[in-house]
Amino acid sequence: MSEVPESRPVKFTITHYRQQQHSHEAFIDWIVEEHLPLAIPVFEKYGVIKYCLFVTPPSQNGALKEEIGAFRPTWDFATFDCFIEYMLPDMETIKKIMSDPDWQVAVKDQDKWVDVPKALVSVGYCTGNLLDKNQ
């Protein structure tokens, strides 16, 4: 198995499904307005390089499945509400954040909002983006 090269930052991702009693919009509002103001200082404390909340509205995913599904009938289309990407200095940063008491405060309400057992986590590294016009 290939390891993340020490010279590269680590990309850590997680998908989240909302608890069904909440609308997609209310769920995203909770993340942006309640969770992130508590989480960002923790990210800054541990040198998180980048954070991206990729919002996946059901209406757009449904439309994509309807249109592209005709061309790719074997594809499985994601139904999660958001995909979060972190770019971290190293693997150890994940453990540091998760064990920080301030992080525990930042995620104190997650069981009310997030269907935690359905989360999908991945870790790896980027090799570059040749099409990124901003680099």
Secondary structure, DSSP 8 states (H G I E B T S, - for coil): -----TTS-EEEEEEE-B-TTS-HHHHHHIIIIIIHHHHHHHHHHTT--EEEEEE--HHHHHHHHHHHTTT-TT------SEEEEEEES-THHHHHHHH-HHHHHHTTTHHHHB-GGG-EEEEE-----TT-TT-
